[in-house]
Amino acid sequence: MMDRNKVYDFIIIGAGVIGCNIARELARYKTKILVIEKEDDVASEISKANSGVLHTGIYVPYGSLKAKTNVQGLAKFKRLSQELNFGMVINEKLVVAMDNEERKQLVDLYEQGNRNGAKGLRLIDEEEIKRMEPNVNGKYALHSPFTCIIEPYKFTIALAENACQNGAKFLFNEAVTGIDKLNSTFQVRTSENNIYSSRWVINCAGVYSDKVSRMVVNTEYEIYPCKGEYYITDKVEGLIQRMIYPVPPADGSGLGIHFTPTIEHNMLIGPSADYINERSNTTNTQETMKILKAETHKYIPKLANVDFIRNYAGIRPKLISGKDDKTFADFVIEENKKVDHFINLIGIESPGLTSAPAIADMVIDIIGNKEDLLENETFNPHREEPIRFATLPPEEQAKLIEENEEYGIMVCRCETVTQAEIIKTIENPLGVCSLDAIKRRCRSMMGRCQGGFCAPRIVEILMDRYGRKPEEIYKNNKKSNLFFGLIKD
C-alpha cells in the first residue's frame, strides 16, 4: 500500500523566494503541499545572495514578463511586510552617469521605466546629485524615489514559516534526482532514496531549473550561471543615504557594481558578473575584490576608508533563449505544453525578488484554470514579529529582562543579540538550526567579528540545551561540520 504521508497535491522543487511565495499562496487553499530543498534551509542560494533591492521597473524591457511582474510584485510588498513582519525601507536610488555618452543610457532607462509604470522618475544633474549625496561622484543621474530595500533571506524565511504554519511541509537536505509521470501522478525521486507522489510539480530550482525541467521532458532551456561577488562593509551611517548604481553594462550581464545601504546600516558593494561553468562555485576571488574596491574609489571615494568585514557570492540563473539563440531570455512561467500539471519557472533572475509575489499569482492562475481551488478557511496570513532586542527602547528591554532573564544575557556583542533570541531562533517553525540558519534569522555572527565571539556560545547552547553532539553541528549543511567529536569526555 502506498504511504499516504508521501502523497501530495503539489510538490514544489526549490525553497528560494519563488518556491516559498508559491507555497504560501497555495496554503490559502485546501491542498497538501511539499517543498523539497537540497540545502539545509530556505533561501540558501540566490535568495540570500543578492542586494535585497525592490526595483521599480526601469531596467526591464517594456511588455516583457519581467516588466509586468516587477511592477505588480512591487505593489504587493507593503501589505506583505505588514502581514509577515519583515523590514522594508523606501531607500531611493540614483543611477549615475559619468559623461554625456552615459547620459544617453539614462534617458533610455527613464523612458523605459515610465512605459513600465515606474513612479516619480527624474533626470538630474551634478549639482542636484551633490545636494542629495555630497559624497557621490557623477555628472548626471536618474532618480528613482520609490526603490526599496529588504533583507531577502528574512523575507523568504517569513514566507516559508507562514506557509508552514498554514500546513505546507518542507523537506531539507534532499536533492531531486528524477521525476517520472505515471498516468496522472508524478513520482519524484530524491537523493535519500525516497519517492514522493504528487498531482502537480512546480519547478522553482533556480540555477538548476533547466536540469529539473529535463528530468520530465526534453527542453531547450539552458541556464548560463553568472557569479556575482560582493563586499560587505562595517556599519556606516551618513556617508550615503540612497542606493548608488552605475549605468548598467551593455552586455545585459547585470546592473553593474552598485552600492546598497542595508536596513542594518552595513553597505553592500557589488555584484560582479562572471560567467562560470560550475553552478555551485560561490568562491570569492582576489581579482574581483580588487575590481569592487576600484569602483568604490570611482563613485564614492570616502567609502574606501570604511572597514570591509566580509565578502560573499551568489549565482544568477541567466536563461539563454535557445540552442541557436544566445541572447538572454525573458522569465519562463508556464505549464509545460507536453506534460500536463508540470509548471516551469526558469531564468528567474533580477528582478526576481521584486517579481516573486506576482509570479506566485501567475502560478495560482495557471492551476486555477485547470481545477477548482477550495479556500482554506483557517488560513492565517499573519506571522508573529520576531523580537529584535537591539532595536527596542530601554524600558521595553528592561521589561523583557524582567520577564525572561535570558534577554539579559548577551550572546552576540556586535549585533546585540541575546540568549533569549538565540533560543527563539533555534526553535523556529521549520526546525532548521545550522549556524547559518541561526545567523540569517537573528543576525548573530553577522557583525564585524563574524562570529568570533558568539559562535562558540551558540555551539554551547546547541550542545547543552538541545543535546547536539559536536559532529552534529555544522555551518550550512551536513558536509560543513565544525567538529568531528570530543577530544575527551
C-alpha positions as CSV (number, residue, x, y, z in Angstrom):
1,M,0.0,0.0,0.0
2,M,1.3,3.5,-0.9
3,D,2.4,5.6,2.1
4,R,-0.2,8.4,2.2
5,N,2.3,10.6,4.0
6,K,4.3,10.8,0.8
7,V,1.3,11.7,-1.4
8,Y,0.7,15.4,-2.1
9,D,-1.3,17.7,-4.4
10,F,1.7,19.9,-5.1
11,I,5.4,19.3,-4.9
12,I,7.5,22.5,-5.2
13,I,11.2,21.9,-6.0
14,G,13.3,24.7,-4.5
15,A,12.8,26.7,-1.3
16,G,14.0,30.1,-2.6
17,V,11.9,33.2,-2.7
18,I,9.9,31.9,-5.6
19,G,9.1,28.5,-4.2
20,C,8.3,29.9,-0.8
21,N,6.0,32.6,-2.2
22,I,4.1,29.9,-4.2
23,A,3.9,27.6,-1.2
24,R,2.4,30.4,0.9
25,E,-0.2,31.3,-1.8
26,L,-1.2,27.6,-2.2
27,A,-1.6,27.3,1.5
28,R,-4.6,29.6,1.1
29,Y,-6.4,26.6,-0.4
30,K,-7.2,23.1,0.8
31,T,-4.2,21.4,-0.6
32,K,-1.3,19.1,0.5
33,I,1.9,20.9,-0.3
34,L,5.5,19.6,-0.1
35,V,8.6,21.9,-0.7
36,I,11.7,19.9,-1.5
37,E,15.1,21.7,-1.0
38,K,18.5,20.2,-1.4
39,E,20.1,22.5,1.1
40,D,19.6,22.7,4.9
41,D,17.3,25.8,4.9
42,V,15.2,28.1,2.7
43,A,17.0,31.0,1.0
44,S,20.3,29.1,0.9
45,E,21.4,30.1,-2.6
46,I,20.5,33.1,-4.8
47,S,17.6,34.2,-2.5
48,K,20.2,35.1,0.2
49,A,23.0,36.2,-2.1
50,N,21.6,39.3,-3.7
51,S,21.3,43.0,-3.0
52,G,17.8,42.9,-1.4
53,V,16.6,45.7,-3.7
54,L,13.0,46.0,-4.7
55,H,13.2,47.5,-8.2
56,T,10.6,49.9,-9.7
57,G,10.9,48.7,-13.3
58,I,13.4,50.9,-15.1
59,Y,15.7,48.1,-16.2
60,V,13.4,45.6,-17.9
61,P,12.0,45.7,-21.4
62,Y,8.5,47.0,-21.9
63,G,6.0,44.3,-22.5
64,S,8.1,41.5,-21.0
65,L,7.1,39.2,-18.2
66,K,10.0,40.7,-16.2
67,A,8.4,44.2,-16.5
68,K,4.9,43.0,-15.8
69,T,5.8,41.0,-12.7
70,N,8.2,43.6,-11.5
71,V,5.6,46.4,-11.3
72,Q,2.9,44.1,-10.0
73,G,5.2,42.5,-7.4
74,L,6.5,45.7,-6.0
75,A,2.9,46.9,-5.4
76,K,2.3,43.9,-3.1
77,F,5.3,44.4,-0.7
78,K,3.8,46.9,1.7
79,R,0.9,44.5,2.5
80,L,3.3,41.6,2.7
81,S,5.7,43.4,5.1
82,Q,2.7,44.2,7.4
83,E,1.4,40.6,7.3
84,L,4.7,38.8,7.7
85,N,6.6,41.4,9.8
86,F,9.9,41.7,7.8
87,G,11.6,45.0,7.4
88,M,11.2,47.2,4.3
89,V,12.6,50.7,3.7
90,I,12.0,53.1,0.8
91,N,15.6,54.0,0.2
92,E,15.5,55.7,-3.2
93,K,18.1,55.2,-6.0
94,L,20.4,57.2,-8.1
95,V,21.6,55.7,-11.4
96,V,24.8,57.7,-12.1
97,A,26.3,58.7,-15.4
98,M,29.9,59.9,-15.6
99,D,29.7,61.6,-19.0
100,N,27.4,62.7,-21.8
101,E,27.5,59.3,-23.6
102,E,26.3,57.5,-20.5
103,R,23.6,60.1,-20.1
104,K,22.0,58.8,-23.3
105,Q,21.5,55.5,-21.5
106,L,19.9,57.3,-18.5
107,V,17.4,58.8,-20.9
108,D,16.6,55.3,-22.3
109,L,16.2,54.0,-18.8
110,Y,13.9,56.9,-17.9
111,E,11.7,56.3,-20.9
112,Q,11.6,52.6,-20.4
113,G,10.7,53.0,-16.7
114,N,7.9,55.4,-17.5
115,R,6.5,52.9,-20.0
116,N,6.6,50.2,-17.4
117,G,4.8,52.2,-14.9
118,A,7.6,53.3,-12.6
119,K,6.6,56.3,-10.5
120,G,8.4,59.6,-9.9
121,L,11.4,59.2,-12.1
122,R,13.6,62.3,-12.7
123,L,16.7,63.1,-14.6
124,I,19.0,65.3,-12.5
125,D,22.4,67.0,-13.0
126,E,25.6,67.1,-11.0
127,E,24.5,70.0,-8.8
128,E,21.5,68.1,-7.6
129,I,23.5,64.9,-7.2
130,K,25.8,66.7,-4.8
131,R,22.9,68.3,-2.9
132,M,21.3,64.8,-2.4
133,E,24.5,62.8,-2.0
134,P,27.6,65.0,-1.3
135,N,30.0,62.1,-1.2
136,V,29.0,60.6,-4.6
137,N,30.7,61.4,-7.9
138,G,28.7,61.7,-11.1
139,K,27.7,64.2,-13.8
140,Y,24.1,63.1,-14.3
141,A,21.7,60.7,-12.6
142,L,18.3,59.1,-12.9
143,H,16.5,59.5,-9.6
144,S,14.1,56.6,-8.6
145,P,12.3,57.8,-5.4
146,F,10.4,54.6,-4.7
147,T,13.1,51.9,-4.8
148,C,13.1,49.9,-1.6
149,I,15.4,47.6,0.3
150,I,14.6,44.5,2.3
151,E,16.7,41.6,3.8
152,P,15.9,39.0,1.1
153,Y,16.6,36.0,3.3
154,K,14.3,37.3,6.1
155,F,11.5,37.8,3.5
156,T,12.0,34.2,2.3
157,I,12.1,32.8,5.8
158,A,8.9,34.8,6.7
159,L,7.1,33.3,3.6
160,A,8.2,29.8,4.4
161,E,7.3,30.0,8.1
162,N,3.9,31.3,7.3
163,A,3.3,28.6,4.7
164,C,4.5,26.0,7.2
165,Q,2.2,27.4,9.9
166,N,-0.7,27.0,7.4
167,G,0.1,23.4,6.6
168,A,2.8,23.3,4.0
169,K,5.6,20.8,4.6
170,F,9.3,21.5,4.0
171,L,11.8,18.8,3.3
172,F,15.5,19.7,3.5
173,N,18.8,18.0,2.6
174,E,17.2,16.1,-0.2
175,A,18.0,16.8,-3.8
176,V,15.6,15.8,-6.6
177,T,17.3,13.1,-8.7
178,G,14.5,12.1,-11.1
179,I,10.9,12.7,-12.0
180,D,8.5,10.2,-13.7
181,K,4.9,10.7,-14.6
182,L,2.7,7.7,-14.3
183,N,-0.8,8.3,-15.6
184,S,-1.9,11.5,-13.7
185,T,0.7,11.2,-10.9
186,F,4.3,12.4,-10.7
187,Q,6.8,10.3,-8.9
188,V,9.6,12.5,-7.5
189,R,12.8,10.7,-6.5
190,T,15.4,12.2,-4.2
191,S,19.0,11.7,-3.1
192,E,17.8,10.0,0.1
193,N,16.1,7.2,-2.0
194,N,12.7,8.5,-1.2
195,I,9.8,8.8,-3.6
196,Y,7.1,11.4,-3.2
197,S,3.9,11.4,-5.3
198,S,2.0,14.5,-6.4
199,R,-0.6,15.6,-8.9
200,W,1.4,18.7,-9.8
201,V,5.1,19.5,-9.8
202,I,6.3,23.1,-9.8
203,N,9.9,23.6,-10.8
204,C,11.5,26.5,-8.8
205,A,15.0,25.2,-8.8
206,G,16.8,28.4,-9.7
207,V,20.2,27.8,-11.2
208,Y,19.2,24.1,-11.6
209,S,15.8,24.7,-13.1
210,D,16.8,23.8,-16.7
211,K,18.1,20.4,-15.4
212,V,15.0,19.7,-13.4
213,S,12.9,20.5,-16.5
214,R,14.8,18.0,-18.5
215,M,14.0,15.3,-15.9
216,V,10.4,15.5,-17.1
217,V,10.6,16.4,-20.8
218,N,13.3,17.3,-23.3
219,T,13.5,21.1,-23.5
220,E,16.0,23.6,-25.0
221,Y,16.1,25.8,-21.9
222,E,19.7,26.4,-20.8
223,I,20.8,28.3,-17.7
224,Y,24.0,30.3,-18.1
225,P,25.3,30.7,-14.5
226,C,26.6,34.1,-13.7
227,K,28.6,34.6,-10.5
228,G,28.2,37.9,-8.6
229,E,30.7,38.7,-5.8
230,Y,30.1,41.3,-3.1
231,Y,31.8,43.0,-0.3
232,I,30.0,43.9,3.0
233,T,31.2,46.9,4.9
234,D,31.1,47.5,8.6
235,K,28.2,49.6,9.8
236,V,28.4,53.1,8.2
237,E,25.9,55.9,8.6
238,G,25.8,59.3,7.0
239,L,28.1,58.6,4.1
240,I,25.3,57.9,1.6
241,Q,21.5,57.8,2.1
242,R,20.4,56.2,-1.2
243,M,21.4,53.3,-3.4
244,I,24.0,54.3,-6.0
245,Y,24.0,52.4,-9.3
246,P,26.2,52.9,-12.4
247,V,24.8,52.9,-15.9
248,P,24.3,49.2,-16.5
249,P,26.7,47.3,-18.8
250,A,25.5,47.0,-22.4
251,D,26.0,43.2,-22.5
252,G,23.0,42.5,-20.3
253,S,25.1,40.7,-17.7
254,G,23.6,42.7,-14.8
255,L,23.1,46.1,-13.4
256,G,26.7,46.8,-12.7
257,I,28.6,47.1,-9.4
258,H,26.4,49.2,-7.2
259,F,26.4,50.5,-3.6
260,T,23.4,49.5,-1.4
261,P,22.9,50.7,2.2
262,T,21.2,47.9,4.1
263,I,18.4,48.0,6.7
264,E,21.0,47.3,9.4
265,H,23.4,50.1,8.2
266,N,26.0,47.9,6.6
267,M,26.7,48.5,2.9
268,L,26.8,46.0,0.0
269,I,29.3,46.6,-2.8
270,G,28.7,44.5,-5.9
271,P,27.9,42.3,-7.6
272,S,30.4,41.5,-10.3
273,A,29.3,39.4,-13.3
274,D,31.5,36.4,-14.3
275,Y,30.1,33.6,-16.3
276,I,31.1,30.2,-14.9
277,N,30.7,26.5,-15.7
278,E,30.3,25.2,-12.1
279,R,26.9,26.2,-10.8
280,S,27.9,25.8,-7.1
281,N,31.1,27.9,-7.3
282,T,30.4,30.7,-4.9
283,T,34.1,31.3,-4.0
284,N,35.4,34.9,-3.9
285,T,38.5,35.8,-6.0
286,Q,41.2,38.3,-5.2
287,E,41.0,39.8,-8.7
288,T,37.2,40.6,-8.4
289,M,37.7,42.0,-5.0
290,K,40.2,44.5,-6.4
291,I,37.6,45.5,-9.1
292,L,35.0,46.1,-6.4
293,K,37.3,48.4,-4.5
294,A,38.3,50.2,-7.7
295,E,34.6,51.0,-8.3
296,T,34.4,52.3,-4.7
297,H,37.1,54.9,-5.5
298,K,35.4,55.9,-8.7
299,Y,31.9,56.6,-7.3
300,I,32.3,57.1,-3.6
301,P,35.9,57.8,-2.7
302,K,35.3,58.2,1.1
303,L,33.8,54.6,1.2
304,A,37.4,53.3,0.8
305,N,38.0,54.4,4.4
306,V,35.3,52.1,5.8
307,D,36.2,48.6,7.0
308,F,35.1,45.6,5.0
309,I,34.0,42.8,7.2
310,R,33.0,40.0,4.8
311,N,32.6,39.0,1.2
312,Y,30.3,36.5,-0.5
313,A,29.0,35.4,-3.9
314,G,25.8,34.3,-5.5
315,I,24.9,32.7,-8.8
316,R,22.3,34.3,-11.1
317,P,20.4,31.9,-13.3
318,K,20.5,33.7,-16.6
319,L,18.5,32.0,-19.3
320,I,19.7,31.6,-22.9
321,S,16.8,31.8,-25.4
322,G,17.6,28.5,-27.2
323,K,20.3,26.4,-28.9
324,D,20.6,28.8,-31.8
325,D,19.8,32.0,-29.9
326,K,22.4,33.0,-27.4
327,T,20.6,36.2,-26.2
328,F,19.2,36.3,-22.7
329,A,15.6,35.4,-22.4
330,D,12.6,36.6,-20.5
331,F,11.2,34.8,-17.5
332,V,9.7,31.4,-18.3
333,I,6.5,30.9,-16.2
334,E,4.4,28.2,-17.8
335,E,2.7,24.8,-17.7
336,N,4.7,22.6,-20.0
337,K,2.9,22.1,-23.3
338,K,3.8,18.4,-23.5
339,V,3.3,17.4,-19.8
340,D,0.2,18.5,-18.0
341,H,0.5,19.7,-14.4
342,F,4.2,20.4,-14.7
343,I,5.0,24.1,-14.2
344,N,8.3,25.6,-15.1
345,L,9.8,28.7,-13.6
346,I,13.1,29.1,-15.4
347,G,15.5,32.0,-15.7
348,I,14.1,33.9,-12.7
349,E,16.9,36.3,-12.1
350,S,16.7,40.1,-11.4
351,P,14.1,41.4,-10.8
352,G,13.0,38.0,-9.5
353,L,13.0,39.1,-5.8
354,T,10.6,42.0,-6.6
355,S,8.6,39.9,-9.0
356,A,8.2,37.0,-6.7
357,P,4.7,37.8,-5.3
358,A,3.3,38.4,-8.8
359,I,5.0,35.3,-10.2
360,A,3.2,33.3,-7.4
361,D,-0.1,34.8,-8.5
362,M,0.6,33.7,-12.1
363,V,1.2,30.2,-10.9
364,I,-2.1,30.1,-9.0
365,D,-3.9,31.3,-12.1
366,I,-2.3,28.5,-14.1
367,I,-3.5,26.0,-11.6
368,G,-6.9,27.6,-11.2
369,N,-7.5,27.3,-15.0
370,K,-7.2,23.6,-14.6
371,E,-9.1,22.9,-11.4
372,D,-11.1,24.5,-8.7
373,L,-9.1,25.6,-5.6
374,L,-11.1,25.4,-2.4
375,E,-10.4,28.2,0.1
376,N,-8.7,27.2,3.3
377,E,-10.9,28.9,5.9
378,T,-8.3,28.6,8.6
379,F,-5.5,30.3,6.6
380,N,-3.8,32.9,8.7
381,P,-1.7,35.4,6.7
382,H,0.0,36.9,9.7
383,R,3.3,35.9,11.2
384,E,4.4,36.9,14.6
385,E,7.1,39.6,14.6
386,P,10.4,38.3,15.9
387,I,11.8,40.2,18.9
388,R,14.9,42.3,17.9
389,F,16.2,43.3,21.3
390,A,18.7,45.8,20.0
391,T,16.0,48.0,18.4
392,L,13.8,48.3,21.4
393,P,13.7,51.3,23.7
394,P,15.4,50.8,27.2
395,E,12.1,50.5,29.1
396,E,10.9,47.6,26.8
397,Q,14.3,45.9,27.1
398,A,14.1,46.1,30.9
399,K,10.6,44.7,30.8
400,L,11.7,41.7,28.7
401,I,14.6,41.0,31.0
402,E,12.3,41.1,34.0
403,E,10.0,38.6,32.2
404,N,12.8,36.4,31.0
405,E,16.4,36.7,32.4
406,E,17.8,35.3,29.2
407,Y,17.2,38.6,27.5
408,G,19.8,40.0,29.8
409,I,22.5,37.5,28.6
410,M,24.3,38.9,25.6
411,V,25.5,36.2,23.1
412,C,26.4,38.4,20.1
413,R,28.0,41.7,21.2
414,C,28.5,43.1,17.7
415,E,24.7,42.9,16.8
416,T,23.4,42.9,20.4
417,V,21.6,39.5,20.2
418,T,20.5,38.0,23.4
419,Q,20.4,34.4,24.5
420,A,16.6,34.5,24.5
421,E,16.6,35.5,20.8
422,I,19.0,32.6,20.0
423,I,16.7,30.2,21.8
424,K,13.7,31.5,19.9
425,T,15.6,31.2,16.6
426,I,16.7,27.6,17.2
427,E,13.1,26.7,17.9
428,N,11.9,28.1,14.5
429,P,8.9,26.6,12.8
430,L,10.9,25.0,10.1
431,G,13.1,23.1,12.5
432,V,16.4,24.2,11.0
433,C,19.4,25.0,13.2
434,S,22.7,25.2,11.3
435,L,24.8,28.1,12.3
436,D,23.9,29.9,9.0
437,A,20.2,29.3,9.7
438,I,20.5,30.9,13.1
439,K,22.5,33.8,11.7
440,R,20.0,34.7,9.0
441,R,17.1,34.7,11.5
442,C,18.6,36.8,14.3
443,R,21.8,38.4,12.9
444,S,24.2,36.7,15.3
445,M,27.6,36.1,13.6
446,M,26.8,39.0,11.2
447,G,28.8,41.7,13.0
448,R,32.4,42.8,12.5
449,C,33.9,39.8,14.4
450,Q,31.8,37.5,12.1
451,G,31.1,35.0,14.9
452,G,34.4,35.1,16.7
453,F,32.7,35.9,20.0
454,C,29.2,34.5,19.6
455,A,29.7,31.3,17.6
456,P,31.3,29.3,20.4
457,R,28.4,30.4,22.7
458,I,25.8,29.3,20.2
459,V,27.6,25.9,19.9
460,E,27.4,25.6,23.7
461,I,23.7,26.3,23.7
462,L,23.1,23.7,21.0
463,M,25.1,21.1,22.9
464,D,24.0,21.9,26.5
465,R,20.3,22.7,26.0
466,Y,19.4,20.7,22.9
467,G,21.7,17.7,23.3
468,R,23.5,18.2,20.0
469,K,26.7,16.2,19.6
470,P,29.7,18.2,18.3
471,E,29.7,16.3,15.0
472,E,26.0,17.2,14.5
473,I,26.8,21.0,14.5
474,Y,27.5,22.4,11.1
475,K,27.8,25.7,9.3
476,N,25.2,25.4,6.5
477,N,24.8,21.7,5.5
478,K,25.8,18.3,6.7
479,K,29.0,18.5,4.7
480,S,30.2,21.6,6.6
481,N,30.9,20.1,10.1
482,L,32.6,22.3,12.6
483,F,33.7,19.4,14.7
484,F,34.4,15.7,14.4
485,G,33.9,14.8,18.0
486,L,35.3,15.3,21.5
487,I,39.0,15.0,22.4
488,K,37.9,13.7,25.8
489,D,34.7,13.4,27.8
